[in-house]
Amino acid sequence: MIAQGAYAVEPWTVRETDLTLDVLAQSESVFALSNGHVGWRGNLDEGEPHGLPGSYLNGVHELHPLPYAEAGYGYPESGQTVINVTNGKVVRLLVDDEPFDLRYGRLVAHERTLDLRRGVLERVCEWTSPAGSTVRVRSTRLVSLTQRAIAAVAYEVEPVDSRTRVVIQSELVTNESLPEPNGDPRAARALKSPLEQEEGFADGPRLRLVHRTRRSGLRVAVAADHVVTGPQRTTTNSESNVDVARLTVTSVLDPGERLRVEKLVAHGWSGARSRPAMSDQVEAALAAAAHSGWQGLLDEQQAYLDDFWARADVEVDGDEEIQQAVRFALFHVLQAGARAEGRAIPAKGLTGSGYDGHAFWDTETFVLPLLTYTSPGAVAEALRWRQNTLPAARERATQLGLRGAAFPWRTIEGSEGSAYWPAGTAAFHVNADIADAVVRYVAATGDRDFERDTGVELLVETARLWRSLGHHDPHGTFHIDGVTGPDEYSAIADDNTYTNLMARANLLAAADAVERHTEQAARLGVDEEESAAWRDAATAMHIPYNHDLGVHEQHVGFTRYQRWDFESTGPEQFPLMLHFPYFDLYRKQVVKQADLVLAMYTCGSHFDDEHIARNFAYYEPLTVRDSSLSACVQAVIAAQAGHPGLAYDYTVEAALMDLADLEQNTRDGLHIASLAGTWTALVAGFGGMRRDGDTLRFAPRLPERFSRLAFTIQLLDRRLRVEITPDKATYTLLAGPSLTIGHHGEPLNVSPDSPAVRMVPPTPVRPTPKQPPHRTPKAHPASMS
């Protein structure tokens, strides 16, 4: 776990003032930079020491066989793993012939700062070599949000107290050595030397390497250009070898003189383009970046983020840690999707190789809601990627004997990549999660062109799956049996409530969409009989309920299972999946992550306030949160059910998941969904925001720790600011025509010239439910008493 006080608590930066090599891998994830296409982990400029080297291009992966002890029909045969592509961020330094390496000599000072407003990682350090030469090194790194292929480094060195000979080696490095897997099944499989060289080039300040993956056949090109500034006696030379291209800069500096290297790095990949075409592509990207220049890239980055923060910032008064954490979260979620453009948003973004670099349902359910109301263009691109993978999803459905499309549980390029069949085959809810994201995006943007060109096809093919997967019983009730819902400790269950409610919404949305877009419906072969069958299934959908207990069942029969023996389970036995057989988990009342509770958030209109309170009280003592996806959802429903203190505690857990390394696996990459969940906990939890058709309603109530919460929402070409204090809420329209919203059940019109102010009713008083033993919300060390 990252130690207490590792990062200074500041509103707009994450600052590390003491380099601790034991948690270097975690800090590399925290300081990662990305734009959704290119990802650079926060490795030290000199490349070593490192925790996990990481340079990623979204979609670049290698294939590997999936081993099975026993073969079975429908098992995926090939897995996909993200690979570490050519590393362009390496800048090595020699000081009087001794390598600049923080493991040797004396580190006088070291500070790294992630600037959330400027989108750069800055580093300043002072180091004395074993021979006694002291230098000051400054570097600034960015991954451009405006020029998709470009990342850049400005590196500067100066002697502190004596004349010093320095050599800077700026490199492109491929097939770096990676650490061995650590035994965590969620960590990526390290593939040894996955790239084969096709081209190496070095001429003056220009470097270029082109490689190709052995199995997946993807071609990767990376090129670099440099601007060198130093004394007249500075010299340069360049060379290219297998897997390395290098520019060497040599100079002798007196105190007060500086040697500066500005390095522009262009990235590209393709599964179809030729080697010459890829070389030309990255050279063209370099030319465009050089036209902007280093300062131009900085200015573009600043302007992009100024616009983003104007429409997305969340302000929290009364809790400095949460204020920093939510901006850290917004920044990294933006980085994960800003320029993905036709590619997935992986669970770790491009911050690490955890989960093999796969995308899950996390994207549609946790990440896209945030982006829908802050950066909707990224949502449209993420959903177009799903549309582009429809051929693989249709093929998977056919393989399973179903109609429509069966989207994968985990994937990089569209085919199912999970060898765990209760998820890879039975977690069909991902279909409804995608449909939900389509409906939310269209409702928030009014983008009917997207609905026509992309949304209808996704809604139709997902609806077809539900109609063929489920069945009507003799009484006409519609059931969906043998599925795995969000809770992976309850697999292959009948009538999972979350799945059924989400499928019902999917079916109705598809039926409505084909009525609005008859040409698309005809092209997809949808007739009136088929859409009527969707409506019939939705209307007759079975939603399990235990009348004796007065609670909804997570799935049919769940409440009659034996409860998990929590008293005999020690704190060292969590997560349960690593210490107990799934067989035992499947037949007990124990919940890995919010499932029925998630349904109360995503399908809230099905539940009244009393059912929400009773359901939450029932499932809270069963939920062990062995998934980072759970805390934010529990925060939302705890707030709605009248437990603001508990909601605050869960918000802290979601917000500090990576800044405090609460799960002790931040080394593998950030938890992008949990970061997005920080926004959800604040906006949907304490702001009480819910979607009601094409409108939004709010039911704000603050926890005791907050004196003010303010956030901005993009909705139908409007910009709405919501500001909440303990006793009132103010709704201000910053841009766009008048808007009707809801406030605690009251319709409210907000006009550009007249903010609407309403009082906040008191929070209902209810007994706060307990969590399972050893599973109270995880607090940041600084918050522990």
N, C-alpha and C positions, 0 to 999 in steps of 0.2 A: 504494500500500500504506500502511496505517496505520502511522505511525512507531513505533519502539521506545519503550516506556514511555508510550504514549498513554493507557492506562488503568492505574491503580494495581492491583497484584495483591493483592486482599483476598478473604477467603473468602466473604463474603455480599453484596458490592456490586461494581458496575462504576462506577468513579469517574474522571471526566475533569477534570483540573485546569488544562488549558491548551487554550483553544479555537483550533483550527486550521481556518481557513475552507477550505483546500484539500481537506480530507477531511470536510467537513461532511456530505456525502451519506452517507458510510459511517457516521458517528456517528448520523445520523438513523435508520438501520436498527437499529443496536445498541441505541439508546434507545427503540425503538418499544414501544408498549403496545397490548395487544389482549386480547380474551376469546374470540376465534373468531367473533364476530359483528360487533363494532366493532373497527376498527384505526386507531390514530393513530401515524403516524411521529413520530420524536423531533425534529420541527422546533422551532426556537426559538419562544418564546411570541409574539413580535412578528411572526412570519411571514417576515421578511426579515432577513438574507440566508438563502437556503435552497439545498439541493442538489436535492431533489425533494419538492415538497409532497405530502403523502399523508394522506388520510382515506378509509377503505375500509369498506364494508359487504359482508360475505361473500355472494357471489352476485350483487351488482349489477354489471352489465357492459353493454357496448354491442356491437352486431354490426357487422361490416364484411366486405366481400367478400374472398374469398381469390383472389388473381390466379394464373393459370397460363399459362405460355407455350403449352402445348398442353393441350387439354381431355382428360379421360379418364373413363371410367365409374367411378363410385364415389368420385370425389374430393369431399371436403366442399366445399360451396359458400360457406359462411359461417363466418367466424372470430368468436371472442368475446374481448373485451378488458376487463379490470377497469378501472373508471374511478375517478377521484378525486371523491368525493362532497362534499357541503357540509362545509366545514371549520369545526368549532366550537371549535377550540383557540386561535384567534387572540385575543390580548390585546395591543393596541398601547399604547404609552406616549409621551406628550409631556412633556418636562421644560422648563419655561419656554419653551414654544412650539417646542422643537427635538425632533424625533423620536428616540426611543431606538433607535439603530442602531449595532451594534458595528463597522461599517465606518468610523465617524466618531468624533470625540472621542477619549477615552483609556479603554481598558479596564483598570481597576486590578486586578481579580480576577474570575475566572469559574470556577465549579465546577458540574458536573452529576453526579448520583449516581443510578444505577439500583439501588434497594434490592430485592434478590431475596426477602427475607423479608416485606417489607411490601407489595410490588407497586406501588410508586410511583416516579416520576421526580422528583427534587428538583433545584432550581437555585438557586444563590446567586451574585449578581454585584454588583460595584461599578463604576460607570461615571461618568466625568466628561464632561459635554457640551462641545461646542466653545466654548461661552460660559463654561465653568468651574463649572457647577453639578454637584455630585456626589450621586448617589443610590445606595441599596442596594436591589436587587430580589431578592425571594424568590418562588419559585413551587413548587407541588407539583401533580403531575398523576397521575391514575389512570384506568384503564378498568376498570370494575367487573366482578369475577368472579362477583358474586352478583346484581346487577341488570343483566341482559343488554343492555339498550338504553342504559345510562348510562355516560358518561365525565364527568370533572369536573376543574376547575382551581381552585386557590386561589392568588391573585396578590396580592402585597403590595409596596408601595414606601414608602421613607422617605428623607428628605433626610439627608445626612451632616453638612453643616457650615453650612448657611444656609437661610433661609426660601425655599421653592420652590413654584411653582405647578405642579401636575401634572394631566394629563388622561389617563385610562385609557379606551380604546375597546375594548370587548368585542364581538366580531363573529361572525356567521355569514357565510361567504363561499363562493360557488359559482362554478364554472368558472374556477378559478385558472389562471394561465399556467403551463404545464409546459415543462421544457427539451426541446430537440430530441433525438430518438433519437441514441445515440452510435455506431451502426453495429454493435453487438454483436447478432447475431440472437437472442440469448436475452433481450434487453431488450424491454420492452413497447412497443407502438406507442402513441404519444401521440395521443389523439383530442381535437380542438379543440372546446371548449365543448359537451360532449355532453348537457348538461342544459338543458331549457327550463322557465322558471319558470311555476308555476301559482298560487302564493300567496306573498305576503309580508306579515308581520304584526309589529308592534312596539307594545307597550303597557306602559308602565312598565318593570319589569325583565324582562318576558317578550318573547322573540323567537321567530319561527317562519318557516321557508321550506319550501315544497313544490315539488318539481321532478319532471320526467318525462324519461326518456331518449327520444331521437328514434326510434331503430330498434327497440330491444328492448322498448320500452313499459313500462319499470319505473318505478314512482312512488317517490320518495325524500322523506321528511320528516325535518327536523331542527329541534329546538326547544331553547331555552335559558332558564334562569331564573337570577337573581342575588340574592345577599345582599351588600350594600355596608356596610362599616363604616369610619367615618372621622370627622374633626372635624365639628362642627355646621355649618360653612360648606360642607360637601360638597353638591353638586347633581348631579342625573342627568337625562338625557333620552334618548329612544329614537326610532329612525326605521327605515324599511324602504324600500329601493330595489330595482331589478332586480339580483338575485344577491347582495345584501348586506342584512343586518339588523344594526343596531348599537345598543348601549347606550353612552352617553358619560357618564363620571363625572368631575367636576371638583372640585378642592379645592386649598387652599393649606396647606402643611404646614411646621411648624417642626421643627427637629432633635428627634428623639425621638418625633415623631408619625408614625403610619402610616395609609396608605389601603389597605384590603383589599377585594378582590372575590372572592367564592366563586361559581363558575360551574358550574351543572349543565347537561349537554347530553344530550338524548334523541334516539335515532336509530331510524328504522324504514323499511322498504321493502316493496313488494308488487307483483306483476304483475297483481293482480286487484282489490285494494281501491280504493275511491273516494278522491278528495281529502279530503272531510270525514272519512271514516273514518281516513285516515292522520293527519290533524291531531289527531283525538281520541286516536289511539293514542299519539303522542309526548307529548301533554299529560298523559295518564294516567301514562305512565312518569315524567314530571317530577314529578307529584304524589307518586308513591311514593318517588322519590329525595329530594324535599323533606321527606317524613315522616322519613326516616333522617337527613337533614342531612349536612353535610360530615364531621363527626366520626363519625357513624354509618357512612357509607360507608367511612371509613378502618378502623373497627373490624371491619366485615364482611369487608373485604379481608384484614386481618390474620388473622382467625379461619379464613378459607378457606385461606390459605396455610399457617398452622400445621398444619392437618390434612393438607394436601398434603405438606409436608416430612416430617411424621411417617411417612408411608407411602412416600416416594419418594426421600429424600435419599441421596446417595452420598458417602461420606467417603474422601478420599485423603490419606494421610500420606506426606510425602517429596517432594511436588511441588505447590507452591502454585499454579502456573499451571493445572495440570490440575484441581485442586480448584475454583478459581474457574470454570474453563471448563465443567465438567460441571454445576455449579449454574446457570450462565448458560444452558446448553443445556436443562436440565430446565425452567427457568422459561419459556423461549420456546416449547418444544414444548407445555407446558401451555397457554400463551396461545393457541397456534394452534388448539387443539381443545376447550378447556374448555367453551365455550358455542356451538360451531358448530351443534349441534342441527338435524340435517336438512340440513346443507350440507357441502360438501367441505372438506377441509383442504388448501389450496393449497401448492405447493412452496415458496413464500416466506411462507407464512402470510398475515398481513395487515400485513407489514412493508415492503412495496414492490411495485412493479408489474412486477418481473421475470417472465419467462415468461408475460407477459400475464395474470398472476393465475391461471394454470391449475393444476389438480390432475393429478397423474400417478400412476404405480404407486409412486412414492416413498412415498405415504401408507401403503399397505397393507404394503409390505415393510420400510420403515425407521422410520416414525413410529408406526404402530399397535402394534408389539411393545413399545415403551417404555410407551405408554399402557395396553396390556393389563394390565401388571403394576403400574401405578401409579394410573391413572385410568380404569378399565374402562368407566365410563359413557360417556366420550367416544368409545370404540371402537364401542360399540353404535350411537351416533348416526351416526358416520361410515359404518358399514355399512348403516344404514337409508337414508342418502342414496343409496348405490349401488343399493339395492332400488328406491327411488323413481325412479331413472333407467333402470330396466329397459325401459320402453317404447322409449326411444331406442336402447338396446343391442340389443333384439330387431329393431328396424327396420334397424339397421346390419347385423346378421347376415343378415337376409333380402336386403338389398341386395347382400351379398357371396356370396349363394347358399348360406348355411349355416343350420343349425338353432340354436336356443338364442339366446344373447345374445353380442354382440361388444362388450365395453366399450371406451370410447374411450382412445386413448393420452394425449390431453390434452383437458381440457374445463373449463368452469365450470358449465354447466347440464345436461350429460349427453350432448350430441351431440358427435361427433368434431370437434375444432378444429384438427387438424394438416394442413397442406398438404404435408407430407413423407411421401409414401405408404409408403416402407419401414417407417416407424414407425406412421403413422396407419392403415395397413391391415394390416401384417404382424406387428406386435408384439403378438401374441395372448396373450403370457404374462401380461398384465395380468389376464386372466380367472382364471388360476390363483393369482395374487397375492391377488386378492380372496377366492377360496375358502380359501386358506391363512389369511388373517386371520380368516375366519369360524370355521374349525376351532380356531385358537389361542385366540380369545376364548371359545368355548364350553368348551374344555378348561380354561382358567384360571379361569373363573367358575362353571361348572356351570349356566349360564343356559339351561335347556331351553325356556323360553317363547320366548326370542329365537331359538333354533335352529328351533323350530316355525314361528314367525311370519315370520321373516326369513331365517334361515340356509338352510333347505331350498330355498326358491325360488332363492336365489343359487347354491347348489351344483348344483341341477338344471340351471338354464339355462347355467351355465358348462360343466358336463359334456357337455351336448348339443352345444355348440360343438366340443369336442375330438373327440367321436365322429364328427361330420360333417366336420370339417377333416382328420382323419387317415384312414389306410386300412391294411388288412391286405395284405401282399404274398403271393405264391403260397405261401410257406412259413409263413404265419400270423403273421409278425412285424408289429407295428403301427408305422407311421411317421407323423410329422407333418412335412411338407415345406414349404419355401418360407416360412419364418418369420424374424423378427428377434428375437433374444434380447436380454438386457440389454446386450450389447456392440453398440453401434450402428455399429461399424466392421466388423461381419460381418453384413450384411443379406441377407435372402431366402436363407437357408441351410436345408439339410435336416437334420432330427433334431438340433436344438439341444438339448444335454444338459440344460441348466437347464429349458428349456420342457418337454421330455419328462418329466423327473422330477417337475416341479411338476404337469403335466397328469395324470400317473399318480396322484399323491396326491389331486388334485381328483376324478378319476373314482371312486376307491375311497371317498372321503369322501361323495360324492353317493350312491353305492350303499348305504353304511351308513346314511346319514341317512333315506333313503326307507323303509328297513326299520323304523327307529324311529318314523317319522311316516307311517303308512299313509294317514291321511286327507288330509294335505297332498300326498302322492304321487298319490293318486287325483285330487285337484283339479287338479293340474298335468299329468295325463294320463300319468303314469309307470306302466308295467306291468312285470311280472317280466322280460319279454323285453328291454326297454330297459335295465334296471339290470344284467341279466346281460351285455349287450353292453358296458356300461361296465367291468365287471370283466374281461371278456375282453381288451378293449383295454389296460387297465392291466397285466394280467399279461404281455401280449405286447409291451409297449412296448420299442422299440429304444433302447439306450443306447450310443452310439458309443464304441469303445475301440480304441486302437492297441496291439496285442500286441507289436510290435517295440520300441516305446518304453516300454511298460508304463505308459501314461498314458491317461486318458479324453480323448476329443476334445471340444473345445468344440462342434463340430458335425461331421457326416460329412465327412471329407476335410480338415478344418482343418489337421492336422499335415503334410499334403503340400504345402501352399501355400508359396510363397517367403516367406522372412522379410523383414520390413521392413528397409530399409537405414538402420539407426539411426546408423551412423557418418557418414553424409552428411546427417544431419538436425541442424540447429543448434538451440540452445536457444530462439531467437526464433521457431522454426517450430511451437511448441506453443501452443495445441491444434492438432493435425494437421488437424482438419476445417476450419480457417480458412485453411490454406495448401496443401492438397493435394486433388485431386478424390476424391470418394467412390468412384469407380470403382477408383482405385488402392488405396484402403484396403480395399475389400471383398475383393480377391483376394490379400491378403498376410496373413502371420501378424503381426498387431498388434492389440492389445486396448485399446479405449477405457477400459473399466471392468470390474471383476470380473464374470465371467460363469460360467465353469466353477468358479471359486473361490467365487462366491456359492452355486452349487449345493451345494458341499461344506458350507456352513453351513446352508442351508435344508433340505436333504435329506441330512443327514449320515449317516443310517443306511445309505445305499447305499455308503459309502466306509469302508474300514478305515484304520487309522493309516498304514500304509505307502503306500497310494494317496494319501492326503491329503498326505503329505510329498512324494511324487514329482510329483503334479499341481501342487502349489504351486511346487516348484522349476522346473517346466517353464514355467508361465504367468507367473511373476513377471518374468522378463526381457523379456516381450512386452507387459506392461501399462503403458500410459503415463499412466493416471489423468487423462485429459482430461475427467473428470466428478468432481464433488465427492462422488458416491455411492460411490466406490471405496475410499478410504483406510480407512474403518471396517471394511469387509468384509475387506480384506487384513490389517488388524490382528487380527481374530478368528482367521483361519486361520493367520496367522504364529504367533500364540500357541499354537494347537493343534499346529502342525507343529514346534514346538520352537525358535522364533526370537523369544524374548521381547524382545530389544533392537530388532529390526525392528518387532515389534508395538507397542512403545512409541512408536517414531518415527511410525508411522501413526496411532496414537491422538492424538499431538500435532497432526498435520496435520488430522485431523477436528475436534479440539477447538478449534483456533485458526483454523479456516477464516474465521470472520467477525471475531473479536476482533483478528486480525492482518491481515484482508483478504487472505488468501493467494492467492485467485483474482483479486483486483483487480476484483471486481464486486459487492462487498457493498453498494455504492451502490444497486443495484436491489432490495435486500431480502435478508434472511438466508437461508442455506441450511438450511432446517428439517430436511431429511433427514440432512444431515451433523451437525447439532446432535444429533439423535436418535442418530446413529451413535456419538457420543461415549459415551453410555450403553451402547450395544451393545458397543463395543470394551472397555469396562471390565467389564461384567457378563457378556457372552458370551465375550469374549476372555480376560481375566485371571481372571474368575470361572468361566469354562468352563461357563456355564449353557446347557443344551439341553433342549428339550421332548421327552419320550418318552411319547406318548399323553397321558394325563391327569396325568402326573407330571413333575417336573423332576429333572434330574441335573446335577451340578456336577463340574468337573475343574479346580480353581483352581491357578494358579501365578502368582506376581508377577514383574514385571520388576525389575531391580536398583534402579531409582530409587524404587520404592514400598516403604515399611516396613509399610504396612497399607492394606487396601482393605475397606470395609464398605458394604453396600447392603441395602435392604429390598425384599421382593417381596410383592405381594398374590396369593394363590392359594387358590381355593376357600374363601372366607370366612376365610382365615388370613392372618396377617402374619408372614413369615419374615425374620429378619435373618441375613445371612451376613457373617462377619468373617474376613478372611484376613490372615495374616502370612506371612513367608517359609517358616516350617516347619509351620504348622498352620492348620486351618480350623475355625471354631466356628459351628454352626448353632443359632439360638435362635428358638423359636416365641413371638412377642410376643402373639399373639391367636389363638384358635381351637383346635380339638381336634388331637390328634396327627396327624402328617403323615409319610408315607414319601417319601424323596427318594433320590438316588444321589450317592455321592462316589467319584470315580475308579473307577467300575464296581462299587462296593460298595453294596448296599441299606442304607438308614439310616433308622431311625425317630426322629423328633424329637417330644418331648412337651413340653407347656407348662411342666412343672416340672423338666425335665432337658435343658439344652443338650447337643448332641452335638459332640464334639471329635474331629477326625481329623488325622493327619499328612498333610502335602503331599509327595508323592513328588518326587524330583529331576527336573528338566527333561531330556529326552533331548538329547544333543549331536549336532547336525547342522550341516553347512556352510551358512552363510547365503547364499541366492541373491542375485544382483545384480539391480538394476533396469536398465531401458534407460538409455543415456547421457542425462544432464541430467534424469533423472526420479527421483532419489532423493527420499525423503520430504521435504516442505517443512518447514523448521524456523522457529519464531518467531525474529525478529531477536535477541531477548534470549538465545536458546539457541545462536546461532551463535558459533563461536570465530574 
